[in-house]
Each structure stands twice: as structure tokens, then as C-alpha cells.
């Protein structure tokens, strides 16, 4: 260490490793043994949403990173402590400014870490272009060069706190907290299609991490990126094509903070493009292949259930207890294709949920809104005991219409098992009359299976069906 650098640092820091001394100089440290450690806010580590391989998602990359500095009396904001030694006893204040920011959170490192987190969770990233040895001038090729349709992500580091301890050599312990503000920009639309916020905390008090500069702030950034990937609105923004209707239904791009799905639907009705084929009153066996194509297995961390499409553009129904508190789930079609489904509306009291995927390319199921007659033949479609038995068909009769906790239910002896929840109950012509509910009634007793009337579900979710009979000429 040269003489000039020794004069810049407090004497008690001069005996610390060179990395700590250089870091202290870069951070513009101020000697303050009495300074208190910055307290890290409590942040939940959320589970990132995995992007299914079959999903039509657009590549995205971190294009811009900005830092927000709160200027204090000396132009530096104190964000924590720098400590050193075996017992982390030597203390100095860490200040947040342009110089320290580039040491702790280098711009290029932010770009690379963001790309790495996306790749680990199945999100596409732009491929590195192959650079030719020579570029020959060709005006026609330059004009024909396609526009960049990769989504551009921007981040603002709005809050940062950290306590760091140099243990000796290139070894560090400590903790860090970051609050990040995100935007996703679609270049072809020239508009921001997503705004959100995420936080991240990383602590390593017992285990040391190696690095010539402290790696702990970058680990906090990685935690904040994973929490971003847990926001279904972010996953929806990456879908291709971008569905502005679904985005508006779950909060839209204008909100700064992600919200949970609505516990009850908002006051405005939601239009559903339910346009099934005109079948008349034919036998169910003739239309069963088409009906089965609209039934999906709903996959969650808790297990699996069933759902079915009621809208051509990707609207589907399932039970609220199937999805739990999730804001996004995966659904698997009978073909094996998997799609990401956003939870748009829920009614826990009615145990019903409206989900939205990209357009699946199947016909939605026809819905019968009127009350069916006692003794009618009915059929249940579902995925009992998991996806291995998807679209299983069972037959029974409608045994009655019952009121449970002031709610109407259809009662039938049609066989259902765990995993059938959320599946459709059909009449003999293939129209949906009810939605399977697991766990109601006495298990093992004939005639004690219950179903939500589909008309009640549509009403409680405030959905407006737009079928062929309702279309304007």
C-alpha cells in the first residue's frame, strides 16, 4: 500500500487486507465506531414461476440499470457498516454514491445475473449474434434487417442497505437488501407493458463468500430478480402475443406494485368469448373427442386438479381450492402441451376461479345456464389421481339440487376422485351444467358427490358470455 493511500484511510484500517483498504477508499468511508448497523427489512423469498418449454414467450434482456441516490449533507447517503477482522469488530460507515455503486453492483454484473436467473427458470433470452469476420456494405440487406423484437427490461435500484465484513484475503460475510423498480418495454409497440417492484435480501453471517469485492449485494440482487419472476404479470408481459385484456384484468401495466388476485370480482363484467360448435341435441359420444380437448389438468405446488376452457382466447374455470393462494399455475392439455395460466378472478365462498392462458386452439365447452332436471343422465370429465388419468369420463344421474351453507349444489352419484376437482359435469348432449367440487358430502356413499351449478359460477364471477346467439348481425 503506498504512502498516499495510507494517509487517506484511518490508521486502524491500514492493517486490514488490501482489498478492504481499497474498498474503504472507494466507498468514501467515514470513521464512526459508534454507528449502528443498518437493519435489513423482512422480505419473503417467493417461488419463481417456471416458464413451460412450450410457452410462446419472447426473449427479454436487461437493457438499462439506474441507481437512485438520496443526497445527504455531504452528498453521500449512509447505507450500513463496513467491518473487518476475525470477529468483525472494526466499523466504518458505508456510503452510497456513484463510485461505491459501481463497486458493489457493477452494471455488467447486473446484466449477466439477470440473464442467468431468467435462463435458470426457463425464460428465453436473446441469442448472442454471430459476428462475421468482415462486414461488406449491402444497402439492400441493411434495409431488410428485421427490427429488434426482444423485450427490453429496465431496473431502478431505489433502495439499498448493506452491512459487510472483510474476514481476510478475499473472504466476506454480511447482508444486503435491495428494492428494485422494474419496467418492460416492447419496442414494436414503443410502450411500457409492465411496471412492478421487487425486493431481495441476502444474508451470510456464518459462511464466508469469496470475491475481490463483496459478492453479497449481488446475491441480494439475484433474490430480487427471483421475486420478480414470481409475479404472474411479469410472465404475462413476456407472452407472445401480449394480451392487454388479460393484463388489465389482473391489474394492468400501470400498477407499480403487483396485487393478489381479486378475492371477489370487480364491479365491471368481464366478456368471455364462448363460441362452441352448434351441436343441437346430439349424443355425447359423438362430440366427446372435441369436449375432451377442452379439459386440462391444473398443476400446482400443492398437487393437481382439473379445469376446462369456456373462452376461445384462453379463459378457463377451475375450483379456488385447486389453485389455493397461487397467482399463476401451469395447465396441461390432453396433448401434453403445457401453458402458463394467470389467476384472474376468484370467489372463495363459491370455490370458483377464472384463469387465463394464451389461446389454446381448442373450442370452449358449451354451457347450459338453466337448472337441469332430476334424473337426467350426467357425465363427469376430470383428471382423477393426476395427469396420468386425464379426461377420464364417468356416468351417473342427477340426484338432486341441494343447499349447503346457503349455496346451491348439484348432487349426483357420478364417480369422482381427488384430482377431479374443477372439472365439468355434462348433460347428455355435452353441455356443461356444473363444476366438480371435491371434499363435500360423505365419502363412499352413493349419490353424495356435489357440483357447483355453472350458472352460479358465471354470475358470481360477473362474466358475460358472448356466444353466436348474442353476436350482433
N, C-alpha and C positions, 0 to 999 in steps of 0.2 A: 504494500500500500504506500503511495507516495506521500510526501510531507503535506502537500496542499490538501489532499483528501482527509488526512488525519485532523487538520485544523478545522475542516468543515463539520466534523462529527463530534459528538460528546465523547469525552475520554473513555467513559465506561463502555462505549460501543467499539472503540478501537481494538479491543481484544477479541471481538467476535469474528467469525469467519468472514472471508472477503465478500461472499455473496450477500450476507446480511448487511455489511457495511455499504456495499453498492446499492442495495435495495433501500436502505435508510436514506441515503443521499438522494436517490431518485424520487422517493416518496415525500421529500421535504419534511422529514420528521422533526418534531419539536419535543424537547426533553420535558417529561412530565410524569414523575414516578407516581403521583397521586391520581392520575387519570383512571377512570373506571372503564371496565371492558364494555364494549357495545353488546347489548343483549339482542340475540337473534330472534325474530318473530317466529311463532309456531306456524309451520307450513305442512300441509298434508301431501305426502307423496302419492299422487294418483297413478292409476294404471293406464299407460298409453293405449290408445285404440290401434290395433293391428290392421293395416290395410290389406284386405284379401288380395291374393295374386291376380284374381280375375277382375278386380275392380278397375273401372276406367278412370284412373286418377292421372292428373297432369304432373309432370316433373316440376319441382319447386326448389329454389335455392335462396340462401340468404344474400341479398344484394346490397343492403345498406345496414350499417350499425352506427347508432349515435349514442352519445352519453350526455346525461343531464347533470350539470354541476350547480350546486347551490353555493353561491359565493358568500363567504363569511367576511369578518372584519379584515382579515389578511388575505382574502382571495382564495382560501382553502377551507374545505369542509372536513371536519374530523369524523372519521367513519369507524374507528376502532383502535386497537393497540397492536404494536409490533413488540414481540417478546423474544428473548433469546436465552441460551444456556440449557443445561440438562433439566432444570426444574422450571423453565420459562419464567424467570423472575425479573429479568431486565425489561422495563416497559418504556415505550415511547409511543406517541400518538401517530396514527396513520392518517394522512390527509388525502382527499380525493380531488385530483386535478388532472389536467391533460397528460402530464408526464407519468403519474402513477397509474392512470387508467391503461395506458399502453403497455405498462409492465405487467400488471395483474391480469388484464383482459385484452390481449393483443387482438387487433381486428382480424388478421388472417386466421388466428386460432379459433375465433368465434365462428368464422365461415366454415372451417373444417369440422368443428364439433357439431354444428347444426346439421351439416350434410351427413355426418356419421350417425347421428341419432335418427334421422329420417330413414336411412338405409337399414338400420337395425330393426325398425318396426314396419318394414315393408312399403314405405313410401318411395315413389320413384324420384330420382334426382337426374338432372341433365347429364348426359354422357359427355365425357371430355372429347372435344373435337380433335380429329386427326389433323395435325399441322403438316401441310405439304412442304417439301424441301424448297420449292420456288413457287411464287405466285405470278402467273402470267396474266397480263391485263386482258380481260374479255368483258367488254361493256355489256353484252347480252347476258352473260352469266351473272354479272353484278346486279342487273335489273331483275333477274329471275330468282335471286336469292330469297328464300322464304323468310317471312317475318319470325321473330322470336316469340313463340307461344309458351315458353316456360314461365311459370308463375314466379314473380319476384317478391321476396319476403323482406320486410324491413323491421328492425327492432330498435327500441329506445331503452337504454338502461336508465331507469328513472330513480331507482333507489339501490344503494349498495352499502353493506356493512360487513366488516370482517375483523377478526382477531387472529393474528398469525404468530407462530413461534418457530424460529430457526433453531433446530436441535443440534446443528453442527454439520459441516460439509454441505451436501445438497439434500438435506432432510428437513421436512416441515410437518408441523401439526397445526390445528386451528379449526376455524369455522368461518363460513361466509353465507350471506343472504343477498339475493338479488330479486328485484321487482322489475319485470320487463313488460313493455308495451309493444304489441305486435300489429303489423298490417300486412295484408296480402294484396298485391297489385296484379291485375290482369292486363297485360299490355295491349291486347287486341281490343279490349273494351275501354282502355285508358281510365280505369276506375279502381278504387279500393273495394274489394269484395269481402274483406274480413277485417275486423278490428277486435282485438282481445288483449287480455292481460294474463300473465302467469307469474308465479313466484317459485323460487327454489332455495333450499337450504342444504348445505353440506357440512358435516362435522367429522373431524378426525382428530380425536384427542389422544386415543391410545395407540393408534397405528400411524407411523410416520409415512409420508409420501415423498418421493424423490423428485427433484427438479431444481434447476439452477435459479428459477424464480418460483414463488409459491404456486402449486397447482390447485390449491383449494378453491379459489374463486372460480376457476374454470369448471370444476366439478359442480359448483352451485349453479353455474350456467346450464350445464347438462341436465340437472334436476329440473330447472325451469323449462327447458325445452320439452322434456318428457311430460310435464304437466300441461304444456301447450297441446301436445299430441293426445291428451285425454279429453280435449274439448271437441265434441262432435261437430261444432260449427266450423272448426278448422278443417276437419276431414271432409265436410261437405263442400267447403270452398275449393278443395283440390279435385272434386269430382268433375268429370268432363262428359257432357256439357254442364256448366254451372247452373244450378236450379235455384233461381231467385225466389220462386214461390215457396219452396221448402225452407230456404234460408229465412224468409220473412216470417214463416210460421213458427220458427224456433228462436226468434229474436232478431234476425236480420244482421246485416253487416254494420249497422250504425251503432250497435251497443259496444261500450268499452269493456264490459265485464260479462263473461259468459253466465247465463242463467240456467237453472234447472228446468226440466220440462214443466209445463203448466200443471198444477195439481187439479185444476178444473179448466176447461176451455175458456178462452177469452170470449167477450161478448159478440164478436163477429163470426158469422157462419163461415165454414171452410168448404169450398166447392171441390167435389170428388168426381172425376171423370169415369163414372161407372157405366160402361157401354158394352155389356156382354152380348154374345150372339143371340139372335132371335130363335129360340128353340121351340116355343109353344109348350105343349104338354106331353112331350115325348118321354120314353122310358129312360131312366137314369143310366142304364148300362151303355146306351148309345153315345152319351156325352161324357162318360166317366173319364176317358183319357184327357179331354180338354179340362175338366174340372180338377183333376189331379195335378195338372201342370201349374195351377194357381195356388197350390198349397205348399208351404215352406216349413222347414224346421228352423226354429228360432234358437240360436246358440248363445248362451251367456256363461259367465264365470260360475254361476250357481247351478247350471245344468242346461236342460233344453226343454222346449215346448213346441207349440205349433202356431202357425199364423196363416192367413190367406189374403190374397190380393182382392181389393174392392175397387181399385182405380188403375187405369191403363198406364198412368205415368209413374206408378210405383207406390201407391197408397195401400197399406195393408193393416189388418186388425189382428190383435192377439190379446191375451189377458195381461193386466197390470202385474199380477203376481208372477208371471213368467219372466218379465224383464226386471222386476224389483225396482231399485233406485237407479238403474243404468240410464244413461242418456243416449247411448248408442249400443247396438248389438249387431251380431252377424246373422244373416239368414242364408239357408242353403236350399236351393231349388232341387226338385227331383232329379234334374240332370247332373247335379253335383256342383253347379256354379254357385259361388258364394258372393254375396253383396253386403255392403255396409248399410245398416238401417238406422236412421235417426229417430229418436222418440220425440214425436211432435206434440201429441196431446195425450193426457191420461185422466182417468176418473177412477180413483182408488175405491170409492164406495161402490161403484158399479163393476169394478175389476175389469176395466177395459182400457186398451191403449191403442193409439193410432201411430203407426210407423211409416217412414218414407224411405224408399230406396231409389236408385236410378230406375228408369223404365225397364221392366224385366223382359218385355217382348212376349208376354202371355196375356190372354184375355182375363179380365177380372171376373169374379164369380157373380152370378145373378143373385139379387137379394129380394126376398119376399117380406114385405113390411107388415102385412096383415097377420093376425093371430091364426095359427094352424088349428085344425080340428083334432079333438081327442080321438085316438085310434088310428091316426094316419101312420103309414109306413115312413120311417125316418132312417137316415144313414149318417154315420159319423166318419169323417176323414181326419186323420192325425198321424203323429209320429210317436206312438207309444214306445216307451223304453229307449228313446233316442232315434237318431237318424237312420240306423240300420233297418228300422221298420217304418220308414216314412211313407206317407199317403196310404196307410192301412185303412181299409174300408170295413165297417161293421154295420149290422142292420138291427133295427128294433121297431117299436111303436111309440107314439107319443102317449105317455101315460096320464098326463095332466098338466095343468098350469098352477103353480104354487106361488105363495107369497112368503118370502123369508126376509125378515128384518125390513119389512115394508117395501121390498123389491120383488118384482115378478121373475119367476124362473120357469123354464120348460122342464118337465120331468119325463124321463124315458128310460127304458130298460136296455137301450143300445149299449154295447160294451165299450168302456173306455178304460185306459190305464194311465199311470203317470207319464207325462210327455204328450198326452193328447190335449192338454190344456191349450186353449186359444184356437183350436181347430173348428171347422164349420160343421154344423148339423144341417143336413139337407132333407128336402122333401123328395117325393118320388120322381119329380121332374128335374131335380138337380139344383133347385133354388135354395139359397141359404136362409134358414129360419131361425138359427140360433148359434151360439158360440159356446164351446165346451168349457166348463168350469170344473177343475179337479178339486177334491177335498170336501165337497158339500155332500151331505147325506150320509147314510150308514153304509160303510163299505161292505161289499159282498152280498147285499140284499138286492134282489131283482127289482127293477123299476125305480131305483133311488139315485140315479145319475141326473145331474142338473145342468141346464144350459141357459145362457143369457139370451133373451129374445133379441134378434138382430135389430129390430126397430128401436128398442130401448137403447141399445148401444149407439146407434146413429143419432138419436135425439140427444143423449147425454153428452156426446162429443161435439154436438152442434155442427153436423155435417150436412151438406146439401148435395144430393146425388144428381148428376147431370147425365141422364140416360137418353136413349133415342126418342122416347116419347116426349121428353121435355125440351128437346132442341128446337130452336126457332127455325121456321121454314126459310 
